[in-house]
Amino acid sequence: MKIIHWLHSLIIFFITQSLFAQKPIIGLYHEKLATILQTLNGPQFLSQGGTDFVDYMVSGIDLNKKRVLDYGCGLCGPAQYLAKKYNVYIDGIDVDPRLIEKSQSIIKDNSLESLISLHLINDSTLLPFSDETFDVVFSKESIVHVHNKRALLKEFYRILKPGGQLIIADWFKKDISYNAELNNISNIYDAVMAFCSHQVYAQYLNEAGFIIHDAIETSRHHLQFTEQDYQELFGQKGKEIEQIFGKQALEGTIQCWISNIEVLKSGEIQTYLFRAQKK
């Protein structure tokens, strides 16, 4: 029942709170939600862990002068960091036009046009690139929003060069059975969180032709990130959120983070890092 409580909290926060009484962009990333996530995670980061977790994801992989696809690039926090630290050329893609528009301005302001190109896509499983284009495909907590993961992973295989690397951090649901109540919640929430188990994910990778080198559970990392965020909501970062958006928005954020902690502690929701290679 904790997963239901968690999704109820998300629904309340994302739909009924006056904070989000505006037309959404696409999926989760309303303008104000993006601001709250950046307040907690750092500028241009819509997911947890910051640059340290990006380093952890790519550890042991030679990125120097490689061409990298950042799938679900968001506001390009990870892409900027990878481009500058690891000397890579990055194509960032996203389905969200507002995020791409904002990211274009960020890239220009930071004079990174020679290292980062951005692309808006309409179909999350059809990628506008030729076969064997990329050395590395990188995705940080984005594919959980994609329904047809099997098709997407096949696309990744197609656009990678032989021997190319796939690096994915994502969220998974341990028990993939959905009862009537959870189905109802999913319908209300427009099924934005398209969970599967990490075992199914591994199966899709194998079917696509990948050799899996690592399947590392990172739930403890995300639990630590979430607990830290929760504490900061009662400090300066919480004050910033309340000052900008009001007390109700801060309370909704706190309730969501409480539920996130519960499902991570129980193991109902897990996070994994997959590293795989094209044959």
C-alpha positions in Angstrom: 0.0 0.0 0.0 3.0 2.4 0.4 3.4 2.7 -3.4 -0.3 3.8 -3.5 0.3 6.3 -0.8 3.3 7.6 -2.7 1.5 8.0 -6.0 -1.5 9.6 -4.1 1.0 12.2 -2.8 2.5 12.8 -6.2 -1.0 13.3 -7.7 -1.9 15.7 -4.9 1.3 17.6 -5.4 1.4 17.7 -9.2 -2.3 18.1 -10.0 -4.4 19.5 -7.1 -1.9 21.9 -5.6 -2.5 25.5 -6.7 1.2 25.6 -7.4 0.6 23.6 -10.6 -2.7 25.2 -11.6 -1.2 25.9 -15.1 -1.0 23.9 -18.3 1.8 21.4 -18.0 4.7 21.3 -20.5 4.9 17.6 -21.2 4.9 15.0 -18.4 6.2 16.0 -15.0 8.2 19.1 -15.7 6.0 22.1 -15.1 7.9 25.4 -14.8 7.5 25.6 -11.1 8.3 22.0 -10.4 11.5 22.4 -12.4 12.4 25.4 -10.1 11.8 23.3 -6.9 13.9 20.4 -8.2 16.7 22.8 -9.1 16.5 24.3 -5.6 17.0 20.9 -4.1 19.4 19.3 -6.7 21.3 22.3 -8.0 21.1 24.6 -11.1 20.0 22.7 -14.3 19.6 19.4 -12.4 16.1 17.9 -12.4 17.3 14.6 -10.8 19.2 13.7 -7.7 22.9 13.3 -7.0 24.4 16.1 -8.9 27.8 15.9 -10.5 29.0 13.3 -8.1 26.5 10.8 -9.3 27.2 11.6 -12.9 30.9 10.8 -12.2 29.8 7.5 -10.6 27.7 6.6 -13.7 30.6 7.1 -16.1 33.4 5.8 -13.9 35.7 3.4 -15.7 34.6 4.5 -19.2 36.8 6.4 -21.6 34.8 9.4 -22.7 37.6 11.6 -24.1 36.5 13.2 -27.5 33.7 10.7 -27.8 30.2 11.5 -29.2 27.6 11.1 -26.5 23.8 11.0 -26.7 22.1 12.4 -23.5 18.6 10.9 -23.6 16.1 13.0 -21.7 18.6 15.9 -21.3 16.2 18.1 -19.3 17.9 21.4 -18.5 21.3 20.0 -19.5 23.0 20.0 -16.1 24.6 16.6 -16.7 25.3 17.4 -20.3 27.2 20.6 -19.5 29.2 18.8 -16.8 30.1 15.9 -19.1 31.1 18.2 -22.0 33.4 20.4 -19.8 35.0 17.7 -17.6 35.3 14.8 -20.0 35.9 16.7 -23.3 33.0 15.1 -25.2 30.5 16.3 -27.8 26.9 15.8 -26.7 23.6 15.6 -28.5 20.9 16.2 -26.0 17.3 15.1 -26.8 14.1 15.6 -25.0 10.3 15.5 -25.7 9.7 18.7 -23.7 9.8 21.9 -25.9 10.0 24.3 -23.0 13.0 22.4 -21.5 14.7 22.4 -24.9 14.0 26.1 -25.3 15.4 27.0 -21.9 18.4 24.7 -22.4 19.3 26.4 -25.7 19.6 29.7 -23.8 21.7 28.0 -21.1 24.0 26.5 -23.6 24.4 29.8 -25.4 25.0 31.8 -22.2 27.8 29.3 -21.3 29.3 29.3 -24.8 29.0 25.6 -25.1 27.4 25.5 -28.6 30.5 23.8 -30.0 30.1 20.9 -27.5 26.4 20.5 -27.1 23.6 20.3 -29.7 20.0 20.0 -28.6 17.1 18.2 -30.4 13.4 18.2 -29.7 11.7 14.8 -30.5 8.0 14.0 -30.8 8.3 10.2 -30.3 10.4 9.0 -27.4 11.2 5.8 -29.1 12.2 7.1 -32.6 15.6 8.8 -32.6 16.5 11.2 -35.4 20.0 9.8 -36.0 21.7 7.5 -38.4 22.9 4.0 -37.6 26.2 3.7 -35.6 26.4 7.5 -34.8 27.3 7.5 -31.2 30.1 6.2 -29.0 28.1 6.4 -25.8 24.4 6.7 -24.9 23.8 8.3 -21.5 20.5 8.6 -19.6 19.9 9.8 -16.1 16.5 8.9 -14.6 14.5 9.6 -17.8 13.5 6.3 -19.3 11.1 5.6 -16.4 8.8 8.0 -18.3 8.9 5.9 -21.5 6.2 3.3 -22.0 7.8 1.2 -24.8 11.3 0.6 -23.2 11.9 -2.5 -25.5 11.6 -0.3 -28.6 13.8 2.4 -27.1 16.6 0.1 -26.1 16.6 -1.3 -29.7 16.9 2.2 -31.0 19.9 2.8 -28.7 21.5 -0.3 -30.1 20.9 0.9 -33.6 22.5 4.3 -33.2 25.5 3.1 -31.2 28.8 2.2 -32.9 30.1 -1.4 -32.6 31.5 -1.6 -29.1 29.6 1.5 -28.0 28.6 2.0 -24.4 25.2 2.4 -22.8 24.9 4.0 -19.4 21.5 4.2 -17.8 20.4 5.2 -14.3 16.7 4.6 -13.7 13.8 3.9 -11.3 12.1 0.5 -11.0 9.1 -1.1 -9.3 10.0 -4.3 -7.5 6.5 -5.8 -7.7 5.1 -5.1 -11.2 1.5 -6.2 -10.4 -1.0 -3.4 -10.5 -4.3 -3.7 -8.6 -7.5 -1.8 -9.5 -6.8 1.1 -7.2 -3.3 1.5 -8.6 -4.6 1.3 -12.1 -7.1 4.1 -11.3 -4.3 6.2 -9.9 -2.2 5.6 -12.9 -5.0 6.7 -15.2 -5.5 9.9 -13.2 -1.8 10.6 -13.3 -1.6 9.8 -17.1 0.8 6.9 -16.4 3.8 9.2 -16.5 5.8 6.8 -14.3 6.0 3.8 -16.5 7.7 1.4 -14.1 9.0 -2.0 -14.8 11.3 -4.3 -12.8 15.0 -4.3 -13.3 14.8 -7.9 -14.4 12.6 -7.0 -17.3 14.9 -4.1 -18.1 17.8 -6.6 -18.3 15.8 -8.9 -20.5 15.1 -6.0 -22.9 18.8 -5.1 -23.0 19.6 -8.7 -23.9 16.9 -8.9 -26.6 18.3 -5.7 -28.2 21.7 -7.4 -28.4 23.6 -5.6 -25.6 26.1 -7.3 -23.3 25.4 -6.2 -19.8 28.5 -5.4 -17.8 26.9 -3.9 -14.7 23.5 -3.9 -13.0 24.2 -2.1 -9.8 21.4 -1.3 -7.3 21.7 2.3 -6.3 18.7 2.5 -4.0 20.8 3.3 -1.0 22.3 6.3 -2.8 18.8 7.7 -3.7 17.5 7.1 -0.2 20.4 9.2 1.1 19.8 11.9 -1.4 16.0 11.9 -0.6 16.6 12.0 3.2 19.1 14.8 2.7 16.6 16.7 0.6 13.9 16.1 3.2 16.1 17.7 5.9 16.9 20.7 3.7 13.2 21.3 3.2 13.1 22.4 6.9 16.1 24.7 6.3 17.2 27.4 3.8 16.0 25.5 0.7 12.6 25.0 2.2 12.4 28.7 3.0 13.3 29.5 -0.6 10.5 27.3 -1.9 8.0 28.8 0.6 9.1 32.4 -0.3 8.6 31.8 -4.0 5.6 29.5 -4.1 3.9 29.7 -0.7 3.4 27.5 2.4 1.1 25.0 0.6 3.7 24.2 -2.0 6.3 23.6 0.6 3.9 21.3 2.5 3.1 19.4 -0.6 6.8 18.9 -1.4 7.5 17.7 2.1 4.7 15.1 1.8 6.1 13.8 -1.5 9.5 13.4 0.0 8.2 11.6 3.0 6.5 9.1 0.7 9.6 8.8 -1.5 11.6 7.8 1.6 9.0 5.2 2.6 9.0 3.4 -0.7 12.8 3.5 -1.0 13.1 2.1 2.5 10.6 -0.7 1.9 12.2 -1.6 -1.5 8.9 -1.2 -3.4 10.7 1.3 -5.6 14.4 0.6 -6.5 17.0 2.4 -8.5 19.7 0.7 -10.6 22.6 1.7 -12.8 23.0 -0.3 -15.9 26.2 -0.3 -18.0 26.0 -2.3 -21.2 27.9 -2.6 -24.5 26.9 -3.1 -28.2 28.5 -6.3 -29.6 
